[in-house]
Amino acid sequence: MPSDASSGGRAVERALSILELFDERTERLNATQVAAALGVHRSTASRLLATLERHRLVEADREAGGYVLGLGLVSLAGHVFNRFPVWSSGRGVVRELRNATGETTWLGVLDGDEVVYIDQASGPNVRVHADWVGRRQTLTAAVTGALLLAYQEPEVIKELLLAGKSDGEPAAQHLSAEELATIRARGNLARYEDPSSGHAVVAAPVRDHRGTVVAALSLSGLRDRIGPQRFTEELVPATCRAASRIAEGLGHPSSHTVGPGQA
């Protein structure tokens, strides 16, 4: 007969597994879906959902049925964000860069072999708003992650590039160790035509007081609206300067300079 401790641990693990079932494609779940995903009886899934609801981690959707993530998670997320000095230092800068350029901006941090987006400011020209805050991507999936990957150890770069290409990631097929070396030397990643999105994109590193790259600030916009000259002469330098301002808030007296031909 299982002990109370082991039963309690299993219940906690199942409850946490329920929260992990929610993502950008799954905003609502009912007890039947949860039971199927966890391999438990529907009554067990219902009890777990009721417990999560009492703690405001999920909320019952009375109109549509099922459960959605609750506001209790927002409170917890706030505590997490406040623990990240880069979020506190960068929050205002992310919006100022968006306001100055009219383009969408993101701030992402490294978490293992993934990038986690901790802030975003959408440009006024965005037709379909997609909130990336809290989402994860592999480091080879897009420019923010690629910028962070460029500053990892050579063996990590080799391993993740191989994994991305093996998994068939479209962006990974266009990424190489040589390009990552160029990114490090240049101090930014700038692509007027990004193969993964078709947009003009730029990302710049954010360093802490030790000089370690702890985050990436990125900007993206439609090429037809931006144009190559504005991208090179305005958006790339603006993003790099903004990243430097965030770094200064972390105690790193850095200053980005972008010379001719660096975009």
N, C-alpha and C positions, 0 to 999 in steps of 0.2 A: 504494500500500500504506500503510495507516495507521501512524503512528508509535507507538512504545511508550507515549509520553506520552498520546496521544489515546486509545489502547486502554485504558490504565489509568484515565483519567478516565471513560471510558464505563462501565467495570466498577464503579467507585465509585458513579457515578450510579445504575446499576441496583441495586446492593446497597442503597443508601439508599431507592430506590423500593420495594424489597421491604418494608422496615421500615414504610414509610408505608401499605402495604396493610392492615396490622393496625389494627383499631379496635374499638369496643365491640360491633360486630355481627360482626366477623371475628376470632375468637380463634385460629383454626388454619388453616394453609394447607399444601398439598402442592406438589410440584414442577410438576405439571401445571397447577394453578391459577396459580402464579406465572408460568409460561411464557406462559400465555394473557394474563395481565394486562400483561406486559412486552413481548409480541410477540417472544419469543425461543424457541429450541429448548429442549426439556425438559432436555437434557444441560447446557445453559448455566445454566438455572435451578437444577439440582441442584448445580453447582459453586459458584454464588453462595451458595446456602443452606449448603453445607458450609463455605465461608469464614466466613460469619456465625456458624455454630455453633462454629467453632474460637475465635472471639473472644467467645463466650458471649452474643452478641446475639440469637440464636435457639437454641432447644433442640428436639431431635427428641422427639416424643411417641411412645414405643415402643408404647404400648397402643392409642391411638386412631389413630395414623398422622399424618403431616404434621409441621409445625413450629409451635411457639408462641414468643412473645417470651421472651428469656432473662434471667437474673438480672444479666448484665453491664450491661443497660440500667438496672437499679436503682442500680448503683454510679454510673453516669454521671449519672442523675437526682439522686442525692444531692449530687453536686458542683454541679449547676445550682441546686438549692434553697439550698445553703449560700451561693451567690453573691447571693441575694436577701435583703437585710436584713429586708424585710417578712415573709418566711417565718419567719425566726428570731425576730423580734419578735412575730409573730402566732400561732405554733403553740400556745403554751400558752393564749393568750387565747381562741382558737377553741374549745378544749376546755372551758375554764372557763365560757364562755357557754353551751355545750351542757349542761354539768352543772348550771348555775344555773337554766336554763329548761326542760330536758328536750326541747328542740327541736333539729332539725338545723341546723348552721351551716356556712358556706363562706367561704373567702377567695379572691378572684379578682383577678388583675392584668391590666392593659391590655397587649395585644400587637398593635400596629397597629390594625386595625378589629375586633379580637376580644377577648374576655375568656378568659383561661386560668385554670382553677381549680387553685390550688397547695396547698390544704388543705381538709379536710372533717372534721367530727365528726358522726356520725349519732346522732339521738336514740333513746332506748330504745323508743319507740313505733313506729318504722319497721317496716313489715311486710315490705317488699321492699327489701333494701339495694342501692343503686346508688352506686358509687364514682365521683365526678366528678373526682377529682384527675387532672390531665393533660388533661382534655377542654377543648375549645374551643367557644365559641358566638359568634355575631355579637352586637354590642352592642345590637341591637334584639330579641333572642330571649327575654330573661328579665330579672328585676329587677337582678341583679348587673351585667350589661352596661349596662342602662339607666341605672343610677346613674353608672357611669363615663362613659357618653355625655353625661350632663347637664353634665359639666365640660369638654367639648371645645369647640373653637372653633366659632362659629356656622356657618361654611361646611361643617365636618365633620359637624355635627349635621344640617344640611339634606340633605347628600349621603347619609348613612347612613339617615336616615329614609325618604328616597325609595327607596333600594335595598331596604330591608326591606319596604316596602309593595308595591313592584313584584314582589318575589320571592314575595309572598303569605304572609309570615310572620304567623301568627295574632297574636302579641304585638305586632308592629309596627303592626298595624291600630288598636290602642288607644293608641299612643304619639304624642305631638305635641310640637312645639317649646314650646308653652305649658306642658305638664306638666313638661317638662325644666327650664324656667325656674323653676317652682314648687319642684321638687326642689332646685335650687341655693339658692333663697332659704330653704327650710326646713331644709336640711342633711341630709335623709334621703329615702328613698323608702319609703313605707309604704302597703300596700294590704291591707285586711282580706279582700278577695276579689280575688285576682289573676286576670285573665282568661286567662292562659296556663296556669295550673296549678290554679286553683280553691282554692288554699291562702291562708292569711294569710301575707304575706311582708313583710320589711323589710330594707333595705340602707342602710348608712351609709358615708361616704367615709373613707379612711385617707390622711392627708397626711404628706409627708416633711418634713425640716427646712426646706425652702424654701417649704412651704405648698402644694406641688403634690399633687393627688390621684393617688396611685400604685396604689391598690388599693381594693377594696370588701369589706366584711364583711356577709354576709347571713344571714338566719335565716328558716326556713319551718316551718309546722306546719298541722295540720288545723284549720279554723275551728270545727268542732263541738266540738273538745276545748279550744280556746283561749278562745273567746268574745271579743266586741268590747271589753269593759272591760279584761280582762287584756292584750289585745293593745295597746291604747292606753296604759294606765297602767304596764305592766310590760315587755313585750317590746320595744316601740319604744325607750324610754329605755335599757334594758339593752344593746341592740345598739349604740346611739350611744355609750354610755359605753365599751363594749368597743373600738369602733373608735378612740376617743380614746386608750385605753391603748396600742394598737398604735402609733398615731402618736407618742405620747410616747417609745416605744422607738426611733423613727426620728429623734428630736430635735425633734419639733414639739410645743411646749407648748400643745396645744389642749385644749379641754374642751367637750363637747357639752351643750347644754341643750335640752330639748324642752318647749316650752310647751303650754298648752291648745290643742286643736284642730289640732295639728301632725301628728297621725297620721291 
